[in-house]
Amino acid sequence: MILKKIKYFLLMSSALNCFTLMINPFGDAQCAGRIVDDSFERGLTLQFAEELQRKISKILPVRVVLSRFAGETLENLQVANFSNRLQVDFFISIHFYKSNFFPKLHIYYYSKNNFEKQLANENLFSCPLFLCPIEEVYRFNINNTKRIAELFFNNLNNTQSPKKWLTQKPLGIPFLPLKGIVAPSIALEIGLNKSDDWHKIIDYITEAFVLTFKN
């Protein structure tokens, strides 16, 4: 299944030659995720991702693909492999949890330590051929990742949301759903009070991403 998906999207990519965004709704057929009100996380993230895909595609000339479909089972690092084979330009992972505070949002990017600048100065990645461990590939685009995360954070807080976002600046941690992704990538972990609360925030998140990608 994954090879068929990669082949199809590679053909589409070469034909369209455009910016490619991948949205990863957390969960799969075997991993239901956390319970939010009366629903499982995997169903809510997929609904949200499909609607975000539709809205962004209507506004921007970009190709938006989802990392999974309903009923699909994903193997370890399969999403990372899919993203890297497609050579996507940006990767977003969507996560939901139950929260009494709404709207609450955390922005993560993958980072193991604070040595990115030091390693960049040592030209670690300037060699044309070298072996890079899967947990280190995020370093290729760490500066772009941080820049985009900060830009999205600022754009989100500038949207005309009826309620003030309960969020903090982007945090770099070894967040497993982002492990192995080469492209600039962030994860959004969103606290929902009720399972249908995502409908109330998706327009503001779409607006923030549109502003971010335009820059």
C-alpha positions in Angstrom: 0.0 0.0 0.0 2.7 2.5 1.0 4.7 1.8 -2.3 1.6 2.5 -4.4 1.0 5.7 -2.5 4.6 6.8 -3.0 4.6 6.0 -6.7 1.3 7.9 -7.3 2.4 11.0 -5.4 5.9 11.0 -7.0 4.2 11.1 -10.4 1.9 13.9 -9.3 4.9 15.8 -7.9 6.9 15.7 -11.1 3.8 16.7 -13.1 2.8 19.6 -10.8 6.3 20.7 -9.6 4.8 22.7 -6.7 5.1 23.2 -3.0 4.1 20.0 -1.2 2.6 20.0 2.3 2.0 16.7 4.2 -0.4 16.5 7.1 -0.1 13.6 9.5 -3.3 12.9 11.6 -2.1 11.0 14.6 -3.3 7.4 15.0 -4.2 4.5 12.7 -6.3 1.3 12.6 -4.4 -0.2 15.6 -3.7 3.0 17.6 -6.8 4.8 18.7 -4.9 7.5 20.7 -6.4 9.4 23.5 -10.1 9.8 24.4 -11.6 13.2 23.9 -15.2 13.5 25.2 -17.0 10.7 23.3 -14.4 10.1 20.5 -11.0 8.7 19.9 -8.1 10.9 18.9 -7.4 9.1 15.6 -10.9 9.9 14.3 -10.8 13.5 15.3 -7.3 14.1 13.9 -8.3 12.6 10.5 -11.4 14.7 10.3 -9.4 17.8 11.1 -6.6 16.9 8.7 -9.1 16.3 5.8 -10.8 19.7 6.4 -7.4 21.5 6.8 -6.3 19.9 3.5 -9.5 21.1 1.8 -9.3 24.7 3.1 -5.5 25.2 2.4 -5.9 23.7 -1.1 -8.7 26.2 -1.9 -6.6 29.2 -0.9 -3.0 28.4 -1.9 -1.5 26.8 -5.0 0.1 24.0 -3.0 -0.3 20.2 -3.1 -1.6 18.9 0.3 -1.4 15.2 1.0 -2.4 13.2 4.0 -0.1 10.6 5.6 -2.9 8.0 6.1 -6.4 7.1 5.3 -9.2 5.7 7.5 -8.6 2.1 8.4 -4.9 2.1 7.4 -2.3 0.6 9.7 1.1 2.3 9.8 4.4 0.6 10.6 7.2 2.2 12.6 8.7 5.2 10.8 6.5 4.5 7.8 5.2 8.1 7.8 8.8 9.4 7.9 9.7 7.2 5.0 6.6 8.3 3.0 7.4 12.0 3.7 11.1 11.6 2.7 10.5 9.7 -0.4 8.0 12.3 -1.6 10.5 15.0 -0.6 7.8 17.2 0.9 8.5 20.8 1.6 6.8 21.0 4.9 5.3 18.4 7.4 2.6 19.0 10.0 1.6 16.4 12.6 -1.8 16.8 14.3 -2.6 15.6 17.9 -5.6 16.1 20.2 -6.2 15.6 23.9 -8.9 16.3 26.5 -8.5 19.7 28.2 -10.7 21.9 30.4 -9.0 24.9 28.9 -9.9 25.8 25.3 -8.4 26.8 22.9 -5.1 25.4 24.1 -2.2 24.6 21.7 1.3 23.4 22.0 3.8 23.7 19.1 6.7 21.2 18.9 9.6 20.6 16.6 12.0 17.7 16.8 15.2 18.4 18.6 17.5 16.2 20.8 19.8 18.9 22.2 21.1 22.4 21.8 24.1 21.7 19.6 22.5 22.5 16.2 24.5 25.7 15.7 27.8 24.1 16.7 27.3 21.2 14.3 26.3 23.5 11.5 29.5 25.5 12.0 31.5 22.3 11.7 30.0 21.7 8.2 28.8 18.2 9.3 26.4 18.0 6.4 28.6 19.5 3.6 30.1 16.1 2.6 28.4 14.8 -0.6 28.1 11.3 0.8 27.8 10.2 4.4 25.6 8.1 6.7 23.2 9.9 8.9 21.3 8.2 11.7 17.5 8.5 11.4 17.3 10.4 14.6 19.7 13.0 13.3 18.1 13.9 9.9 16.1 16.7 11.4 19.3 18.8 11.6 19.3 19.2 7.8 16.5 21.8 8.2 16.5 22.7 11.8 17.0 26.4 11.2 14.1 26.5 8.7 11.9 24.5 11.1 12.5 27.0 14.0 11.9 30.0 11.7 8.6 28.5 10.4 7.5 27.4 13.9 8.0 30.9 15.3 6.3 32.5 12.3 3.3 30.2 12.7 3.2 31.0 16.4 3.1 34.7 15.8 0.5 34.5 13.0 -1.8 32.3 15.1 -1.7 34.8 18.0 -2.5 37.6 15.5 -5.7 35.9 14.1 -9.0 37.4 15.1 -9.9 34.4 17.3 -12.8 35.2 19.7 -10.7 33.7 22.6 -7.1 34.2 23.4 -5.0 31.2 22.5 -3.4 29.4 25.5 -0.1 28.6 24.0 3.6 29.0 24.5 6.5 29.6 22.1 7.5 26.5 20.0 9.4 23.9 22.0 12.1 21.6 20.7 11.9 18.1 22.1 12.5 14.5 20.8 8.8 14.2 19.7 8.5 10.7 18.3 5.9 11.5 15.5 8.4 13.9 14.0 11.4 11.5 14.2 13.1 10.8 10.9 11.4 13.6 9.0 13.9 15.5 6.8 11.7 18.4 5.7 11.0 21.3 8.1 8.3 19.9 10.4 6.2 20.8 13.4 3.5 19.1 15.5 0.4 20.7 16.9 -1.0 19.3 20.1 -4.4 20.8 20.7 -6.5 20.6 23.8 -10.2 20.2 23.2 -12.9 20.5 25.8 -15.5 18.7 23.6 -14.9 16.4 20.6 -16.3 18.9 18.1 -14.4 21.9 19.4 -11.9 21.6 16.5 -14.6 23.1 14.2 -14.3 26.3 16.2 -10.5 26.7 15.6 -9.8 25.2 12.2 -10.4 28.5 10.3 -7.9 30.3 12.6 -5.3 27.6 12.2 -5.8 27.6 8.4 -5.3 31.4 8.4 -2.1 31.2 10.4 -0.7 28.5 8.0 -1.7 30.5 4.9 0.1 33.6 6.2 3.1 31.4 7.1 3.4 29.8 3.7 3.0 33.1 1.9 6.2 34.3 3.7 
